[in-house]
Amino acid sequence: MLIVEADILVRMEAADTVRDVGLTAHEAADADEALATLTAHPEIGIVLLDSEASGTMDGLALARFVRDRWPPVRLILVCGGLTRPDQLPADVMLARKPYQTQQISALLRDASLAPA
């Protein structure tokens, strides 16, 4: 699974949560690193990303790109504010900032169990 988060401390905490539910954690600080990681690791099946990701695209654009390029990948979008449903690609799970470990753990379990 891939975590896309600019804040290193938040990213590290999310990676710990990912490992706690038994998944391998790959990390990216921005959209560019995320795309490079997804290309290099086709086994990644879940992406947890900040809606305000930086790089060549923001988190919403990255989510749409991932949905188009890697349709089976499960997406969990973490938002600090309101996100209109019409802005989201299909089948995106939403989480709110600040990260809540229990909420992220539950979403990861749901994403891991959902059929591709």
N, C-alpha and C positions, 0 to 999 in steps of 0.2 A: 504494500500500500504506500501511497505517496502523500506527504504532508507539504502543502504549499503555504508558507507563512513567513513574512519578512522579519518579524520579531523573534530573535534567536531563542529567548527564554520561553516564549509561548510555543514555539516550534518544538523545543526540547521536551516540554511538558506533554504536548500532544503525542510526540514519539514514544514517551514512556507509557502513555495510555494505550497506544497502539500495541506496544509490546506486551502490556499487561493482559490484553485480550487474545494474545497468541499470534499476532501478525508481525511480519517483517516490516520495519519502518524505513522508508527512503525519505529524504528531506530535500526541499528546494526552497530557496529564499525568494524567488520571483518566478514569473511565467516562463522566462527563457530557460532557467534551470529545470523547471517542471517539464517542459517539452523535451529537453535533452534527456532527462531521466526516463520519461515514458518511452522514448524511442530506444534507449539503451536497455530497458527492462520491460519487454513485452508481457512478462508475467504479472505486472501490476494490474490489479483488478478493481482497486478502490482509490479514489483521490479525495482527500480532505483539503479544501482550499478556502482561503480568505477571499471574500468578495472584493476586497480592496487590494488584491495582489498587485505587485508592481512588475515592471519589465515592459516588454513590447505590447502587452495587453493587460487590462484589469481582470479581476477574478471572474466576472460575468462573461467577458469575451473568452477567457481561457476555458471556462466551463462549456461554452458553446463549441469551441474548437475541439476540445476533448470529445464531446458528444458526437461531433461529426466525424472525427478521425478514428476514434476508438469507441464505437457504439456500445460494446459490452461493459466498458468501465463504469463502475458505480461512482456517482458524484455526491459528495456531501459539501454543501456550500455554507460557510460560516459568515454570518452578516452581523454588523453592529447596529444597523438601522433597518428600516422597512424596505423590503424588496417586493416589487410588484410581481405577481405570478406570471404575467405575460412577458416579463423580461428573462425568465428562466428557461433553459432547455428542458426537454422532456425528462421525466424521472429523476429529478434532483431532490435529494433530501436536504432539509434546511436545519441549521443549528444557529443559535444566537450567541453573540459575544456578550460578556466574556465567556470563554470556554468553560463549560461545566463538565468535569471528568465523567460523571455518571451519564450525562446526556450523550457525550461523544462515544462512550463505551457501548451504550444501547444502540446508537446509530450504526456503529461499526459491526456489531453483531447482526443487526437487521440487514445491512448491506452484504455481509458475508453469506447470509442464508438465502438471500433473494436470488431467484433464477436469473441467469443472464439473458 
